Amino acid sequence: MIIDTHTHVYPEKVAKAVEEISTRDMEGGASLSGPMTIPGLLASMERNGVDISITFCIAEKPSVVKPSNDFIIASCDRKRVIGLGTLHPDYEDYEAEIDRLRSSGIKGVKWNSLFQGVSLDDERMFRLFEVMGDDMIAYFHAGRGPGKHFAEHDKSTPDKLIRVMAAFPKMKVVAAHFGGLKMLAEAHQLVGKNLYLDTSWTPTVGELEPKVVADLIMEHGPDKVLFATDYPFGDVKEEIKAISSLPLSDEVKERIFWKNARELFAL
């Protein structure tokens, strides 16, 4: 079994524009591995043997929070495709929206500071975390971003995430990109702490030294690592191959590919 805990989708009318914006600054003129839509995601899952995907639709401004969540609630079947909600720190009716997500069976919220432009430890974020409590999952983009435009991005650095966790020690936290995209050395300060790391790495985790990745996983704890591709930014087939090739036991790989996600998301 394979559970991919980090994928992106948008309504089909919006997806094309988001795809164009998202690829504008990708490294080396890289292209997406498929359409950023539910049908595109399902086709990729079928093609690559992925059983379940966790997916996100990020609200880059307050006005699109509710329609984005409407789309996730209506479009994800909660069997093969499981959606997380989105929030923006300037969205005024955040308490009601969190309650709506919770009552709709949405198990968490994804933030991406690259597009939402807010630091993880901004005080406006803290009021949202307070309402989320310890039953909802907080899934964060961590680190910088692909391309020159995000080379100095500093709103989701590991030290900011540590401050969030110190303030909300019971919150269920997932840090994407091993805790720090393009800043793996800094991300080591998260290793061993009470959070999950996902394995997505743009453009591919295969560019990292396998032993470095395997050592990081074992040091952090293989029961706190989630397989992730960042579809459609990552090539699902290549990400599966890269994780499968790591110098780790089959038991550890099984935990990464699906067991840890099944437990965290109560699947």
C-alpha positions as CSV (number, residue, x, y, z in Angstrom):
1,M,0.0,0.0,0.0
2,I,1.1,3.6,-0.6
3,I,-0.4,6.7,0.9
4,D,0.8,10.0,-0.5
5,T,0.3,12.7,2.2
6,H,1.2,15.8,0.1
7,T,-0.6,16.6,-3.1
8,H,-2.3,19.7,-4.6
9,V,-5.6,20.2,-6.4
10,Y,-7.8,23.1,-7.5
11,P,-11.2,23.4,-9.2
12,E,-10.7,22.7,-12.9
13,K,-11.6,26.3,-13.8
14,V,-8.8,27.6,-11.5
15,A,-6.2,24.9,-11.9
16,K,-4.8,26.1,-15.2
17,A,-4.1,29.5,-13.9
18,V,-2.5,28.1,-10.7
19,E,-0.4,25.7,-12.8
20,E,1.0,28.6,-14.9
21,I,1.8,30.7,-11.8
22,S,3.3,27.7,-10.0
23,T,5.7,26.7,-12.8
24,R,6.8,30.2,-13.7
25,D,9.8,30.0,-11.3
26,M,10.4,26.3,-11.2
27,E,14.0,25.3,-11.5
28,G,15.4,24.3,-14.9
29,G,12.2,24.9,-16.7
30,A,10.7,21.9,-15.0
31,S,7.1,21.0,-15.8
32,L,4.3,19.6,-13.7
33,S,3.8,15.8,-13.6
34,G,0.1,16.1,-14.2
35,P,-3.0,18.4,-14.0
36,M,-3.6,20.1,-10.7
37,T,-7.1,18.7,-10.5
38,I,-8.9,15.8,-8.8
39,P,-9.1,13.8,-12.1
40,G,-5.5,14.5,-12.8
41,L,-4.5,13.3,-9.3
42,L,-6.6,10.2,-9.6
43,A,-5.1,9.3,-13.0
44,S,-1.6,9.7,-11.5
45,M,-2.5,7.5,-8.5
46,E,-3.8,4.8,-10.9
47,R,-0.7,5.1,-13.0
48,N,1.7,4.9,-10.1
49,G,0.0,2.5,-7.7
50,V,-0.9,5.0,-5.0
51,D,-3.9,3.9,-2.9
52,I,-4.8,7.0,-1.0
53,S,-3.8,10.7,-1.4
54,I,-4.1,13.6,1.1
55,T,-4.6,16.7,-0.9
56,F,-4.7,20.5,-0.4
57,C,-6.3,23.6,-2.0
58,I,-4.4,26.6,-0.7
59,A,-6.2,29.9,-0.1
60,E,-3.7,32.7,-1.0
61,K,-6.1,35.4,0.3
62,P,-9.0,35.5,2.8
63,S,-11.8,35.8,0.1
64,V,-11.1,32.4,-1.3
65,V,-11.0,30.5,2.0
66,K,-14.6,29.5,2.0
67,P,-14.9,28.5,-1.7
68,S,-11.6,26.6,-1.4
69,N,-13.0,24.6,1.5
70,D,-16.3,24.2,-0.3
71,F,-14.4,22.5,-3.1
72,I,-12.4,20.2,-0.8
73,I,-15.5,19.2,1.2
74,A,-17.5,18.5,-2.0
75,S,-14.9,16.9,-4.2
76,C,-12.8,14.6,-2.0
77,D,-14.4,11.2,-1.6
78,R,-12.7,10.5,1.8
79,K,-11.8,7.1,0.6
80,R,-9.1,7.5,-2.1
81,V,-8.7,11.3,-1.9
82,I,-8.8,12.9,1.5
83,G,-8.7,16.7,1.7
84,L,-7.3,19.0,4.3
85,G,-8.8,22.5,4.7
86,T,-7.2,25.9,4.2
87,L,-7.2,29.0,6.3
88,H,-5.8,32.5,6.0
89,P,-4.8,34.4,9.1
90,D,-6.8,37.5,7.9
91,Y,-10.0,35.5,7.4
92,E,-12.3,37.0,10.0
93,D,-14.8,34.2,10.7
94,Y,-12.1,31.7,11.3
95,E,-13.7,30.1,14.4
96,A,-16.9,29.2,12.4
97,E,-14.8,27.9,9.5
98,I,-12.7,25.7,11.7
99,D,-15.9,24.3,13.2
100,R,-17.3,23.7,9.7
101,L,-14.2,21.9,8.7
102,R,-14.3,19.7,11.8
103,S,-18.0,18.9,11.5
104,S,-17.5,18.0,7.8
105,G,-14.9,15.4,8.7
106,I,-11.8,17.4,7.6
107,K,-9.0,16.3,9.7
108,G,-6.6,19.2,9.4
109,V,-5.4,22.4,7.7
110,K,-2.5,23.0,5.3
111,W,-0.6,26.3,5.2
112,N,1.9,27.4,2.5
113,S,3.8,30.5,3.4
114,L,5.2,30.8,-0.1
115,F,1.8,31.8,-1.4
116,Q,0.0,33.0,1.7
117,G,2.8,35.4,2.7
118,V,2.6,34.9,6.5
119,S,5.2,33.7,9.0
120,L,4.3,30.5,10.8
121,D,4.9,32.2,14.2
122,D,2.8,35.3,13.3
123,E,0.4,36.1,16.2
124,R,-2.5,36.0,13.8
125,M,-1.7,32.3,13.2
126,F,-1.7,31.6,16.9
127,R,-5.4,32.4,17.3
128,L,-6.1,29.8,14.6
129,F,-4.0,27.2,16.3
130,E,-5.8,27.8,19.5
131,V,-9.2,27.0,18.0
132,M,-7.8,24.0,16.1
133,G,-6.8,22.4,19.4
134,D,-5.1,19.1,19.6
135,D,-7.5,17.1,17.4
136,M,-6.8,18.8,14.1
137,I,-3.6,18.3,12.1
138,A,-1.5,21.4,11.2
139,Y,0.4,20.6,8.0
140,F,3.0,23.2,7.1
141,H,5.2,24.0,4.1
142,A,8.6,24.1,5.7
143,G,11.7,25.8,4.3
144,R,12.2,27.8,1.2
145,G,10.9,27.2,-2.3
146,P,12.0,26.2,-5.8
147,G,13.7,28.7,-8.0
148,K,15.3,32.1,-7.4
149,H,12.1,33.9,-6.4
150,F,12.0,31.9,-3.1
151,A,15.7,31.6,-2.5
152,E,15.6,33.9,0.5
153,H,12.1,32.9,1.8
154,D,12.2,33.1,5.6
155,K,8.5,32.8,6.7
156,S,8.5,29.0,7.3
157,T,12.0,28.3,8.6
158,P,12.5,25.5,11.1
159,D,13.2,27.9,14.0
160,K,9.8,29.5,13.4
161,L,8.1,26.1,13.5
162,I,9.9,25.3,16.8
163,R,8.4,28.5,18.3
164,V,4.9,27.3,17.1
165,M,5.4,23.9,18.7
166,A,6.6,25.4,22.0
167,A,3.5,27.5,22.2
168,F,1.2,24.6,21.2
169,P,2.9,21.5,22.4
170,K,-0.2,19.2,22.0
171,M,-0.9,20.2,18.4
172,K,-0.5,17.5,15.7
173,V,2.1,18.9,13.4
174,V,3.5,17.8,10.0
175,A,6.4,19.6,8.5
176,A,6.8,19.1,4.7
177,H,10.1,18.7,2.9
178,F,11.9,17.0,5.8
179,G,11.3,20.2,7.8
180,G,13.1,22.6,5.6
181,L,13.1,22.6,1.8
182,K,16.5,23.9,0.5
183,M,17.7,24.2,4.1
184,L,18.2,20.6,5.3
185,A,21.1,21.5,7.7
186,E,18.8,23.9,9.5
187,A,16.0,21.4,9.6
188,H,18.1,19.1,11.7
189,Q,17.0,21.1,14.7
190,L,13.5,19.5,14.3
191,V,14.9,16.0,14.3
192,G,13.6,14.0,17.2
193,K,10.9,16.5,18.2
194,N,7.2,15.6,18.5
195,L,6.2,16.2,14.9
196,Y,5.9,14.3,11.6
197,L,8.2,15.0,8.6
198,D,7.2,14.4,5.1
199,T,9.6,13.2,2.4
200,S,8.6,15.6,-0.4
201,W,11.6,17.5,-1.9
202,T,11.4,19.7,-5.0
203,P,12.3,18.8,-7.6
204,T,13.0,15.3,-6.2
205,V,14.2,13.6,-3.1
206,G,16.4,11.6,-5.4
207,E,18.8,14.6,-5.6
208,L,19.7,14.1,-1.9
209,E,22.3,11.6,-0.8
210,P,20.4,8.4,0.1
211,K,22.5,7.8,3.2
212,V,21.9,11.3,4.5
213,V,18.1,10.8,4.0
214,A,18.1,7.4,5.7
215,D,20.2,8.6,8.6
216,L,17.8,11.6,9.1
217,I,14.8,9.3,9.1
218,M,16.3,6.9,11.6
219,E,17.5,9.7,13.9
220,H,14.1,11.4,13.8
221,G,12.2,8.1,14.3
222,P,10.8,6.1,11.3
223,D,7.3,6.2,13.0
224,K,7.2,10.0,12.4
225,V,8.0,10.1,8.7
226,L,5.3,10.3,5.9
227,F,5.7,9.4,2.2
228,A,4.9,12.5,0.1
229,T,5.4,13.6,-3.5
230,D,4.1,17.2,-3.6
231,Y,2.1,16.2,-6.8
232,P,2.1,17.6,-9.4
233,F,5.4,19.3,-8.5
234,G,7.0,15.9,-7.9
235,D,7.1,13.0,-10.2
236,V,5.2,10.3,-8.2
237,K,7.0,7.4,-9.9
238,E,10.4,8.8,-9.2
239,E,9.6,9.7,-5.6
240,I,8.4,6.1,-5.0
241,K,11.6,4.8,-6.6
242,A,13.8,7.1,-4.5
243,I,12.2,6.1,-1.1
244,S,12.2,2.4,-2.1
245,S,15.9,2.6,-2.9
246,L,16.9,4.1,0.5
247,P,19.2,1.9,2.7
248,L,16.4,1.1,5.1
249,S,14.6,-2.1,6.2
250,D,11.4,-3.2,4.6
251,E,9.6,-2.6,7.9
252,V,10.8,1.0,8.0
253,K,9.8,1.6,4.4
254,E,6.4,0.1,5.1
255,R,5.9,2.6,7.9
256,I,6.9,5.5,5.7
257,F,4.8,4.4,2.7
258,W,1.5,3.9,4.5
259,K,1.4,2.8,8.2
260,N,2.3,6.2,9.7
261,A,-0.2,8.0,7.6
262,R,-2.9,5.5,8.4
263,E,-2.4,6.1,12.1
264,L,-2.1,9.9,11.9
265,F,-5.1,10.4,9.7
266,A,-7.1,7.6,11.3
267,L,-7.7,5.9,8.0
